[in-house]
Amino acid sequence: MDYVSALVPPVVMAALFTALIVTIVKSQGGPNKAKEDAIVDATIARAEATRQGGGEN
């Protein structure tokens, strides 16, 4: 029975890691992708405008 108790933690961690990767892959794209891309684009544009505005003074 010692071998079972030695194998359970790695098997559980492997299963949780696999579930995490599957969740990450499934959440990429989809209907929220355009909204997420728009938020990132707006943040980048705001950062560039701030940087350009600060450099002129």
Distance bins in CASP14 RR format, pairs under 12 A and 6 or more apart:
PFRMAT RR
TARGET T0000
AUTHOR 0000-0000-0000
RMODE 2
METHOD distances of the structure
MODEL  1
1 7 0 0 0 0 0 1 0 0 0 0 0
1 8 0 0 0 0 0 1 0 0 0 0 0
2 8 0 0 0 0 0 1 0 0 0 0 0
3 10 0 0 0 0 0 1 0 0 0 0 0
3 11 0 0 0 0 0 1 0 0 0 0 0
4 10 0 0 0 0 0 1 0 0 0 0 0
4 11 0 0 0 0 1 0 0 0 0 0 0
5 11 0 0 0 0 0 1 0 0 0 0 0
5 12 0 0 0 0 0 1 0 0 0 0 0
7 13 0 0 0 0 0 1 0 0 0 0 0
7 14 0 0 0 0 0 1 0 0 0 0 0
8 14 0 0 0 0 0 1 0 0 0 0 0
8 15 0 0 0 0 0 1 0 0 0 0 0
9 15 0 0 0 0 0 1 0 0 0 0 0
9 16 0 0 0 0 0 1 0 0 0 0 0
10 16 0 0 0 0 0 1 0 0 0 0 0
10 17 0 0 0 0 0 1 0 0 0 0 0
11 17 0 0 0 0 0 1 0 0 0 0 0
11 18 0 0 0 0 0 1 0 0 0 0 0
12 18 0 0 0 0 0 1 0 0 0 0 0
12 19 0 0 0 0 0 1 0 0 0 0 0
13 19 0 0 0 0 0 1 0 0 0 0 0
13 20 0 0 0 0 0 1 0 0 0 0 0
14 20 0 0 0 0 0 1 0 0 0 0 0
14 21 0 0 0 0 0 1 0 0 0 0 0
15 21 0 0 0 0 0 1 0 0 0 0 0
15 22 0 0 0 0 0 1 0 0 0 0 0
16 22 0 0 0 0 0 1 0 0 0 0 0
16 23 0 0 0 0 0 1 0 0 0 0 0
17 23 0 0 0 0 0 1 0 0 0 0 0
17 24 0 0 0 0 0 1 0 0 0 0 0
18 24 0 0 0 0 0 1 0 0 0 0 0
18 25 0 0 0 0 0 1 0 0 0 0 0
19 25 0 0 0 0 0 1 0 0 0 0 0
19 26 0 0 0 0 0 1 0 0 0 0 0
20 26 0 0 0 0 0 1 0 0 0 0 0
20 27 0 0 0 0 0 1 0 0 0 0 0
21 27 0 0 0 0 0 1 0 0 0 0 0
21 28 0 0 0 0 0 1 0 0 0 0 0
22 28 0 0 0 0 0 1 0 0 0 0 0
26 32 0 0 0 0 0 1 0 0 0 0 0
27 33 0 0 0 0 1 0 0 0 0 0 0
27 36 0 0 0 0 1 0 0 0 0 0 0
28 36 0 0 0 0 1 0 0 0 0 0 0
28 37 0 0 0 0 0 1 0 0 0 0 0
29 35 0 0 0 0 0 1 0 0 0 0 0
29 36 0 0 0 0 1 0 0 0 0 0 0
29 37 0 0 0 0 1 0 0 0 0 0 0
30 36 0 0 0 0 1 0 0 0 0 0 0
30 37 0 0 0 0 0 1 0 0 0 0 0
32 38 0 0 0 0 0 1 0 0 0 0 0
32 39 0 0 0 0 0 1 0 0 0 0 0
33 39 0 0 0 0 0 1 0 0 0 0 0
33 40 0 0 0 0 0 1 0 0 0 0 0
34 40 0 0 0 0 0 1 0 0 0 0 0
34 41 0 0 0 0 0 1 0 0 0 0 0
35 41 0 0 0 0 0 1 0 0 0 0 0
35 42 0 0 0 0 0 1 0 0 0 0 0
36 42 0 0 0 0 0 1 0 0 0 0 0
36 43 0 0 0 0 0 1 0 0 0 0 0
37 43 0 0 0 0 0 1 0 0 0 0 0
37 44 0 0 0 0 0 1 0 0 0 0 0
38 44 0 0 0 0 0 1 0 0 0 0 0
38 45 0 0 0 0 0 1 0 0 0 0 0
39 45 0 0 0 0 0 1 0 0 0 0 0
39 46 0 0 0 0 0 1 0 0 0 0 0
40 46 0 0 0 0 0 1 0 0 0 0 0
40 47 0 0 0 0 0 1 0 0 0 0 0
41 47 0 0 0 0 0 1 0 0 0 0 0
41 48 0 0 0 0 0 1 0 0 0 0 0
42 48 0 0 0 0 0 1 0 0 0 0 0
42 49 0 0 0 0 0 1 0 0 0 0 0
43 49 0 0 0 0 0 1 0 0 0 0 0
43 50 0 0 0 0 0 1 0 0 0 0 0
44 50 0 0 0 0 0 1 0 0 0 0 0
44 51 0 0 0 0 0 1 0 0 0 0 0
45 51 0 0 0 0 0 1 0 0 0 0 0
45 52 0 0 0 0 0 1 0 0 0 0 0
46 52 0 0 0 0 0 1 0 0 0 0 0
46 53 0 0 0 0 0 1 0 0 0 0 0
47 53 0 0 0 0 0 1 0 0 0 0 0
47 54 0 0 0 0 0 1 0 0 0 0 0
48 54 0 0 0 0 0 1 0 0 0 0 0
48 55 0 0 0 0 0 1 0 0 0 0 0
49 55 0 0 0 0 0 1 0 0 0 0 0
49 56 0 0 0 0 0 1 0 0 0 0 0
50 56 0 0 0 0 0 1 0 0 0 0 0
50 57 0 0 0 0 0 1 0 0 0 0 0
51 57 0 0 0 0 0 1 0 0 0 0 0
END
